[in-house]
């Protein structure tokens, strides 16, 4: 549960989330073969708590006895409704109430206890002769969880209720789902216990209404087959025609026996790797050796074109879509063909359709970026609030840099993505006045001046050049520290690391 909360902290802009060390962590470390770490933590536990008298910007107190099950979505993890209300809300909004698929597991909400609670719900349905009305999939969170739930019978219960246990991998959560039950464009609802539910994320279908909730609620809703079922108050009808209510599930936090580690598939690297050579075929479509990005030339960024001015939410899924694209993760040039294809262009309200400022023709975002790169023209992206929310996929920062991007200017950034952009030698900048977002139009040219004096805490100046010859100057803030400025000047964090390595040798 603590791990899940920390996983989701990124959705509210947290760089990191922490809990103080406690007895449950100690027990968990012991059960997972890390008693030595628990002993070390015990020794220093007085330091693994908040500082005495520390002050917080905001304190939120949660009365756990008043909490009710919630479900988030569709299309975003920050649209929440009580499970008791979601059926009525869905009917009012025109969201499909019939659940096509329920999915639990992946890296989030997939602990031994999560699987046990889901199995406890499934067991009740089976006792009354019921199976899931919806399709139901289970993705164990690790090889250890997979092996342990097989040994302890949870996997069998989940299969018996109609579930399909998948490989312990990212799976449908990140779009690795060969879905056959619908066609692309077909409006439908799925309910998952995954961490994110952005448009098209799970199955590449923009009409899939994905909702996220706890594994036990997913299981209960999959048994009922509808969003209109409230497991706390509503009755199901058993095979014998008698009505019954699901009891709140309970499960062991940790297995009574030790965890079963499962299969050990790790291949150790050689002790001395100095003689190793990585041989990648130059014609491979899946693998490509990275080339260093170019260093900053010491000049201001003059007359950059605007690749796209994004309207509204732009997550890492919009910037670098998952699903079928994941096979190109080792090939930067190929995966860059998904750059910003999900972002909405404010100029025409469309995804993957932007004006080429050199030809005046509309075309896909990656093609336009490639054309600018071929012509030696630098470009920028203009974004809205919390740009880059979601999984901290590095490709969302690698791709714009690879295709010639230099600056990303937004109202605000999701902080992990902001740091990833810095690592690749890009300039993530924010409007000093968020209203200045409205001053920039997709047909404008931008210049970032004052880079010779680039310094922590010192805003940069942006000159907006409109097609009619007029100009406006706005100020842009940044969060670069001294080391990160060196990343920019070297062209990337990797370039800077190599420079330092060469100096030391």
C-alpha positions as CSV (number, residue, x, y, z in Angstrom):
1,X,0.0,0.0,0.0
2,X,2.8,2.4,0.8
3,X,4.6,1.5,-2.4
4,X,1.4,2.2,-4.4
5,X,1.0,5.6,-2.8
6,X,4.6,6.5,-3.6
7,X,4.2,5.2,-7.1
8,X,1.2,7.6,-7.6
9,X,2.9,10.6,-6.0
10,X,4.2,11.6,-9.4
11,X,0.6,12.2,-10.6
12,X,0.4,15.2,-8.2
13,X,3.8,16.6,-9.1
14,X,5.8,15.0,-6.3
15,X,9.5,14.3,-7.1
16,X,9.5,11.7,-4.4
17,X,7.2,10.3,-1.7
18,X,8.4,8.8,1.5
19,X,7.1,7.0,4.6
20,X,8.9,6.9,8.0
21,X,10.5,3.5,8.8
22,X,8.1,1.3,10.7
23,X,7.6,-2.3,11.9
24,X,5.7,-3.4,8.8
25,X,8.6,-2.4,6.6
26,X,10.9,-4.4,8.9
27,X,8.7,-7.4,8.6
28,X,8.5,-7.1,4.8
29,X,12.3,-6.7,4.4
30,X,12.7,-9.9,6.5
31,X,10.2,-11.8,4.4
32,X,11.9,-10.8,1.2
33,X,15.4,-11.9,2.2
34,X,16.6,-8.5,3.3
35,X,16.9,-8.9,7.0
36,X,20.4,-7.3,6.9
37,X,18.8,-4.1,5.6
38,X,16.1,-4.2,8.3
39,X,18.8,-4.6,10.9
40,X,20.7,-1.6,9.5
41,X,17.4,0.4,9.4
42,X,16.7,-0.6,13.1
43,X,20.2,0.7,14.0
44,X,19.5,4.1,12.5
45,X,15.7,4.3,12.8
46,X,15.8,7.6,14.8
47,X,17.0,9.2,11.5
48,X,14.4,7.5,9.3
49,X,11.5,9.7,10.7
50,X,10.5,13.4,10.2
51,X,12.8,15.9,11.9
52,X,11.6,17.1,15.3
53,X,9.5,20.3,14.9
54,X,9.6,20.2,11.1
55,X,7.1,22.4,9.3
56,X,5.1,21.4,6.1
57,X,3.6,23.6,3.5
58,X,0.4,21.6,3.7
59,X,-0.9,19.0,6.1
60,X,-3.9,16.8,5.1
61,X,-5.5,14.6,7.8
62,X,-7.4,11.6,6.5
63,X,-10.0,9.8,8.7
64,X,-9.6,6.2,7.5
65,X,-12.9,5.2,9.0
66,X,-14.7,7.7,6.7
67,X,-13.0,6.6,3.5
68,X,-15.2,5.0,0.9
69,X,-14.1,3.1,-2.2
70,X,-13.4,5.4,-5.1
71,X,-12.9,4.9,-8.9
72,X,-10.9,7.3,-11.1
73,X,-11.5,8.1,-14.7
74,X,-12.1,7.9,-17.6
75,X,-9.1,9.1,-19.5
76,X,-7.2,10.5,-16.5
77,X,-6.2,9.3,-13.0
78,X,-7.3,12.5,-11.3
79,X,-11.1,12.4,-12.0
80,X,-12.4,10.6,-8.9
81,X,-15.9,9.4,-7.9
82,X,-17.2,7.2,-5.1
83,X,-17.9,3.7,-6.5
84,X,-21.4,4.2,-5.1
85,X,-21.9,7.1,-7.6
86,X,-20.1,6.0,-10.7
87,X,-22.9,4.2,-12.3
88,X,-25.2,7.2,-12.2
89,X,-22.4,9.5,-13.3
90,X,-21.6,7.2,-16.2
91,X,-25.2,7.2,-17.4
92,X,-25.4,10.9,-17.2
93,X,-22.1,11.4,-19.1
94,X,-22.8,8.8,-21.7
95,X,-20.0,6.5,-20.6
96,X,-20.6,2.8,-21.2
97,X,-21.7,1.2,-18.0
98,X,-21.1,-2.4,-19.1
99,X,-17.6,-3.5,-18.3
100,X,-15.9,-5.4,-21.1
101,X,-12.7,-6.2,-19.2
102,X,-11.4,-6.0,-15.6
103,X,-7.7,-6.0,-15.2
104,X,-5.6,-6.3,-12.0
105,X,-1.9,-6.3,-11.4
106,X,1.2,-4.9,-13.2
107,X,3.7,-2.9,-11.1
108,X,0.9,-1.2,-9.0
109,X,-1.6,-2.8,-6.7
110,X,-0.1,-6.3,-7.3
111,X,1.3,-7.3,-3.9
112,X,0.6,-10.6,-2.2
113,X,-2.1,-8.9,-0.1
114,X,-3.7,-7.3,-3.2
115,X,-3.9,-10.7,-4.9
116,X,-5.2,-12.2,-1.7
117,X,-8.0,-9.6,-1.3
118,X,-9.0,-10.1,-4.9
119,X,-9.0,-13.9,-4.4
120,X,-11.2,-13.4,-1.3
121,X,-13.8,-11.6,-3.4
122,X,-13.6,-14.2,-6.1
123,X,-14.0,-17.0,-3.6
124,X,-17.3,-15.6,-2.4
125,X,-18.7,-15.5,-5.9
126,X,-17.6,-19.0,-6.6
127,X,-19.3,-20.2,-3.4
128,X,-22.6,-19.0,-4.9
129,X,-21.9,-20.5,-8.3
130,X,-20.9,-17.3,-10.0
131,X,-18.1,-16.3,-12.4
132,X,-17.1,-13.0,-13.8
133,X,-19.5,-11.4,-16.3
134,X,-16.6,-9.3,-17.7
135,X,-13.4,-10.7,-19.1
136,X,-10.9,-10.7,-16.3
137,X,-7.0,-10.6,-16.4
138,X,-4.4,-10.9,-13.7
139,X,-0.8,-9.6,-14.1
140,X,1.4,-10.7,-11.1
141,X,3.6,-7.8,-10.0
142,X,6.8,-9.9,-10.1
143,X,8.1,-13.4,-10.6
144,X,8.1,-13.8,-6.8
145,X,4.4,-12.8,-6.6
146,X,3.6,-15.1,-9.5
147,X,5.3,-18.1,-8.0
148,X,3.9,-17.4,-4.5
149,X,0.2,-17.0,-5.5
150,X,0.5,-20.2,-7.6
151,X,1.8,-22.0,-4.6
152,X,-0.7,-20.6,-2.2
153,X,-3.8,-21.2,-4.4
154,X,-4.7,-17.6,-5.1
155,X,-4.0,-17.9,-8.9
156,X,-6.3,-21.0,-9.1
157,X,-9.2,-19.1,-7.4
158,X,-8.7,-16.2,-9.8
159,X,-8.7,-18.6,-12.8
160,X,-11.7,-20.5,-11.4
161,X,-13.8,-17.2,-11.3
162,X,-13.0,-16.7,-15.0
163,X,-9.6,-14.9,-14.8
164,X,-6.6,-15.3,-17.1
165,X,-3.3,-15.0,-15.4
166,X,-0.8,-13.2,-17.7
167,X,3.0,-13.1,-17.6
168,X,4.5,-11.0,-14.9
169,X,5.3,-8.0,-17.0
170,X,4.0,-4.5,-17.7
171,X,1.4,-6.0,-20.0
172,X,-1.9,-4.2,-20.8
173,X,-1.0,-1.4,-18.3
174,X,1.6,0.0,-20.7
175,X,-0.3,-1.1,-23.9
176,X,1.3,-4.6,-24.4
177,X,-2.2,-6.0,-24.9
178,X,-3.2,-7.9,-28.1
179,X,-6.9,-7.1,-27.5
180,X,-9.3,-9.0,-29.7
181,X,-12.7,-8.4,-28.2
182,X,-13.3,-4.9,-29.8
183,X,-12.3,-2.9,-32.9
184,X,-10.4,0.3,-32.7
185,X,-12.9,3.2,-32.4
186,X,-15.5,1.1,-30.6
187,X,-16.7,2.8,-27.4
188,X,-16.3,0.6,-24.4
189,X,-15.4,0.5,-20.7
190,X,-12.6,-1.3,-18.9
191,X,-11.8,-1.2,-15.1
192,X,-8.2,-1.7,-14.0
193,X,-6.1,-1.5,-10.8
194,X,-3.2,0.1,-12.8
195,X,-1.7,3.4,-12.0
196,X,-2.6,5.4,-15.1
197,X,-5.5,5.5,-17.6
198,X,-4.7,8.1,-20.2
199,X,-6.5,8.0,-23.6
200,X,-5.4,4.9,-25.6
201,X,-2.8,3.9,-23.1
202,X,-4.0,0.3,-22.5
203,X,-5.2,-0.8,-25.9
204,X,-4.4,2.1,-28.3
205,X,-8.2,2.6,-28.7
206,X,-9.1,6.3,-28.0
207,X,-12.7,5.2,-27.3
208,X,-11.8,2.9,-24.5
209,X,-13.1,4.4,-21.2
210,X,-10.5,3.2,-18.7
211,X,-11.2,3.5,-15.0
212,X,-8.7,2.8,-12.1
213,X,-9.6,1.5,-8.7
214,X,-8.4,-1.1,-6.2
215,X,-7.9,-4.8,-7.2
216,X,-10.8,-5.9,-5.0
217,X,-13.2,-3.4,-6.5
218,X,-12.0,-4.4,-10.0
219,X,-12.7,-8.0,-9.1
220,X,-16.2,-7.2,-7.7
221,X,-17.1,-5.1,-10.7
222,X,-15.9,-7.8,-13.1
223,X,-18.2,-10.3,-11.3
224,X,-21.1,-7.9,-11.6
225,X,-20.1,-6.8,-15.1
226,X,-21.4,-3.2,-14.7
227,X,-20.3,0.2,-13.3
228,X,-23.8,0.3,-11.7
229,X,-22.9,-2.2,-9.0
230,X,-21.9,-0.9,-5.6
231,X,-20.3,-3.8,-3.8
232,X,-20.9,-2.2,-0.3
233,X,-24.6,-2.2,-0.6
234,X,-25.9,-4.1,-3.7
235,X,-26.8,-7.7,-4.0
236,X,-25.7,-10.3,-6.5
237,X,-27.9,-13.3,-7.5
238,X,-26.3,-16.7,-7.0
239,X,-26.7,-19.7,-9.3
240,X,-29.4,-21.0,-6.9
241,X,-31.5,-17.8,-7.4
242,X,-30.7,-16.5,-3.9
243,X,-29.4,-13.0,-3.4
244,X,-26.2,-12.4,-1.5
245,X,-23.9,-9.5,-0.7
246,X,-20.1,-9.5,-0.9
247,X,-18.3,-9.2,2.3
248,X,-15.4,-6.8,2.5
249,X,-12.3,-8.9,1.8
250,X,-9.4,-9.6,4.1
251,X,-6.1,-11.2,3.3
252,X,-2.7,-11.8,4.7
253,X,-0.3,-9.0,4.2
254,X,2.6,-11.4,3.8
255,X,2.6,-15.2,3.1
256,X,2.7,-17.5,6.1
257,X,5.5,-19.4,4.4
258,X,8.5,-17.6,2.9
259,X,8.0,-16.0,-0.5
260,X,8.7,-18.4,-3.4
261,X,11.3,-16.5,-5.5
262,X,10.3,-18.4,-8.7
263,X,12.6,-18.9,-11.6
264,X,16.0,-17.2,-11.5
265,X,16.5,-16.0,-15.1
266,X,19.2,-13.3,-14.3
267,X,22.3,-13.6,-16.4
268,X,25.4,-12.2,-14.6
269,X,27.7,-9.9,-16.6
270,X,31.4,-10.9,-16.9
271,X,33.6,-9.8,-14.1
272,X,35.8,-8.0,-16.6
273,X,33.8,-6.2,-19.3
274,X,36.7,-4.4,-20.8
275,X,37.0,-6.8,-23.7
276,X,33.3,-6.9,-24.5
277,X,32.0,-5.4,-27.7
278,X,28.4,-4.6,-28.5
279,X,27.7,-5.5,-32.1
280,X,24.5,-4.0,-33.4
281,X,23.4,-4.6,-37.0
282,X,23.2,-1.2,-38.9
283,X,20.0,-2.5,-40.6
284,X,18.3,-3.5,-37.3
285,X,14.8,-1.9,-36.9
286,X,14.8,-2.8,-33.1
287,X,18.3,-1.7,-31.9
288,X,20.4,1.3,-32.6
289,X,23.5,2.6,-30.9
290,X,23.0,6.1,-29.4
291,X,25.0,8.9,-30.9
292,X,26.0,11.8,-28.6
293,X,23.8,15.0,-28.9
294,X,25.5,18.1,-30.2
295,X,27.0,20.6,-27.7
296,X,25.6,24.1,-27.1
297,X,27.3,26.4,-29.6
298,X,27.6,29.3,-27.1
299,X,25.0,31.4,-28.9
300,X,21.4,32.4,-28.2
301,X,18.6,30.3,-29.7
302,X,17.4,32.6,-32.5
303,X,14.3,32.4,-34.6
304,X,13.1,29.0,-33.5
305,X,10.0,27.6,-35.2
306,X,7.1,26.3,-33.1
307,X,6.6,22.6,-33.8
308,X,3.3,22.5,-31.9
309,X,1.4,24.6,-29.4
310,X,-0.3,22.0,-27.2
311,X,-3.8,22.5,-25.9
312,X,-4.7,21.0,-22.6
313,X,-3.3,17.8,-21.0
314,X,-0.1,16.5,-22.5
315,X,1.2,13.5,-20.7
316,X,4.2,11.3,-21.5
317,X,1.7,9.0,-23.3
318,X,0.8,12.0,-25.6
319,X,4.5,12.7,-26.1
320,X,5.7,9.1,-26.6
321,X,2.9,6.6,-27.0
322,X,3.4,3.1,-25.7
323,X,1.7,-0.1,-27.0
324,X,3.1,-1.2,-30.4
325,X,5.8,1.5,-30.2
326,X,7.6,-0.3,-27.3
327,X,9.3,-2.7,-29.7
328,X,11.4,0.3,-30.8
329,X,12.6,1.3,-27.3
330,X,16.2,0.3,-28.3
331,X,16.0,2.3,-31.6
332,X,15.7,6.0,-30.9
333,X,15.1,7.0,-34.6
334,X,12.3,4.6,-35.1
335,X,10.5,5.3,-31.8
336,X,10.8,9.0,-32.5
337,X,8.1,8.5,-35.1
338,X,5.6,8.6,-32.3
339,X,6.7,12.1,-31.0
340,X,3.8,14.1,-29.8
341,X,1.3,12.2,-32.0
342,X,-1.3,12.2,-29.1
343,X,-1.0,16.0,-28.3
344,X,-3.8,18.3,-29.4
345,X,-2.7,21.1,-31.7
346,X,-4.3,24.4,-30.5
347,X,-4.3,25.6,-34.1
348,X,-6.8,23.1,-35.4
349,X,-7.9,21.0,-32.4
350,X,-6.4,17.9,-34.0
351,X,-3.9,15.3,-32.8
352,X,-0.8,14.6,-35.0
353,X,-1.6,17.4,-37.4
354,X,0.6,20.5,-37.4
355,X,1.5,23.3,-39.9
356,X,4.9,23.1,-41.5
357,X,6.0,26.7,-41.2
358,X,8.4,26.3,-44.2
359,X,5.9,24.7,-46.6
360,X,2.6,25.8,-45.0
361,X,1.3,22.2,-45.4
362,X,-0.3,20.3,-42.5
363,X,1.3,17.0,-41.6
364,X,2.2,14.6,-38.8
365,X,4.2,16.0,-35.9
366,X,7.3,13.7,-36.3
367,X,7.5,14.3,-40.1
368,X,7.4,18.0,-39.5
369,X,10.1,17.8,-36.9
370,X,12.2,15.7,-39.2
371,X,11.8,18.3,-42.0
372,X,12.9,21.1,-39.8
373,X,15.9,19.0,-38.6
374,X,16.9,18.3,-42.2
375,X,16.7,22.0,-43.0
376,X,18.8,22.9,-40.0
377,X,16.0,24.7,-38.3
378,X,15.7,24.6,-34.5
379,X,12.2,24.3,-33.0
380,X,10.3,24.7,-29.7
381,X,7.2,23.2,-28.2
382,X,4.6,25.3,-26.2
383,X,2.7,23.4,-23.5
384,X,0.0,23.8,-21.0
385,X,-0.2,22.9,-17.3
386,X,1.6,19.9,-15.7
387,X,3.3,19.0,-19.1
388,X,4.8,15.5,-19.0
389,X,2.6,14.0,-16.3
390,X,2.7,10.2,-16.1
391,X,5.3,7.5,-16.3
392,X,8.7,9.0,-16.4
393,X,9.7,7.5,-19.7
394,X,13.0,8.8,-20.9
395,X,12.0,8.6,-24.6
396,X,9.6,11.5,-24.0
397,X,12.7,13.6,-23.5
398,X,15.1,11.8,-25.9
399,X,12.8,12.1,-28.9
400,X,12.3,15.9,-29.1
401,X,16.1,16.3,-28.7
402,X,16.8,13.7,-31.4
403,X,14.5,15.4,-33.9
404,X,16.0,18.9,-33.4
405,X,14.0,20.3,-30.5
406,X,15.7,22.9,-28.2
407,X,13.2,24.4,-25.9
408,X,9.9,23.3,-24.2
409,X,8.0,26.2,-22.8
410,X,5.0,25.5,-20.6
411,X,2.7,26.9,-17.9
412,X,4.1,24.2,-15.6
413,X,5.9,20.8,-15.8
414,X,5.5,17.5,-14.1
415,X,8.9,17.6,-12.3
416,X,10.3,14.2,-13.3
417,X,9.8,15.0,-17.0
418,X,11.3,18.4,-16.5
419,X,14.4,16.8,-15.1
420,X,14.5,14.3,-17.9
421,X,14.4,17.1,-20.5
422,X,17.4,18.8,-18.7
423,X,19.3,15.5,-18.9
424,X,19.0,15.5,-22.7
425,X,20.3,19.0,-23.1
426,X,16.9,20.6,-23.7
427,X,15.7,23.8,-22.0
428,X,12.4,23.3,-20.1
429,X,11.2,26.8,-19.3
430,X,8.0,28.1,-17.7
431,X,6.1,31.4,-18.3
432,X,6.8,33.9,-15.6
433,X,3.3,35.0,-16.3
434,X,1.1,32.0,-17.3
435,X,-1.1,34.4,-19.3
436,X,1.8,34.8,-21.8
437,X,0.9,31.3,-23.1
438,X,-1.8,33.2,-25.1
439,X,0.7,35.6,-26.6
440,X,2.5,32.9,-28.6
441,X,0.9,31.6,-31.8
442,X,1.9,28.5,-33.8
443,X,3.1,30.7,-36.7
444,X,5.4,32.8,-34.5
445,X,9.2,32.6,-34.2
446,X,10.9,32.5,-30.8
447,X,14.3,33.6,-29.6
448,X,15.8,32.8,-26.2
449,X,18.4,35.4,-25.4
450,X,20.8,35.8,-22.5
451,X,22.1,32.2,-22.5
452,X,25.7,33.5,-22.1
453,X,24.7,34.5,-18.6
454,X,22.5,31.4,-17.9
455,X,22.5,31.1,-14.1
456,X,20.4,29.5,-11.4
457,X,17.4,31.5,-10.4
458,X,17.9,34.1,-13.2
459,X,15.0,34.2,-15.7
460,X,15.6,34.0,-19.4
461,X,14.2,36.5,-22.0
462,X,12.1,35.3,-24.9
463,X,11.4,37.5,-27.9
464,X,8.3,36.5,-29.8
465,X,8.3,37.5,-33.5
466,X,4.9,37.6,-35.1
467,X,4.4,37.2,-38.9
468,X,3.3,40.9,-39.2
469,X,6.8,42.0,-38.1
470,X,5.7,43.0,-34.6
471,X,7.6,41.7,-31.5
472,X,6.8,41.0,-27.9
473,X,9.2,40.2,-25.0
474,X,8.3,37.9,-22.2
475,X,10.3,36.4,-19.3
476,X,10.7,32.7,-18.7
477,X,11.6,31.0,-15.5
478,X,13.7,27.8,-15.0
479,X,14.8,25.5,-12.2
480,X,18.3,24.7,-13.4
481,X,21.1,24.4,-10.9
482,X,24.8,24.8,-11.7
483,X,25.3,21.1,-12.6
484,X,22.2,21.1,-14.8
485,X,23.4,24.2,-16.6
486,X,26.6,22.2,-17.4
487,X,24.4,19.4,-18.8
488,X,22.8,22.0,-21.2
489,X,26.2,23.4,-22.2
490,X,27.7,20.0,-22.8
491,X,24.6,18.9,-24.8
492,X,23.4,16.3,-22.3
493,X,24.1,14.8,-18.9
494,X,25.8,11.9,-20.6
495,X,28.1,14.2,-22.5
496,X,29.0,16.0,-19.3
497,X,29.7,12.7,-17.5
498,X,32.1,11.8,-20.3
499,X,33.8,15.2,-20.1
500,X,34.4,14.7,-16.4
501,X,35.6,11.2,-16.9
502,X,38.1,12.3,-19.5
503,X,39.3,15.1,-17.1
504,X,39.8,12.6,-14.3
505,X,41.8,10.2,-16.5
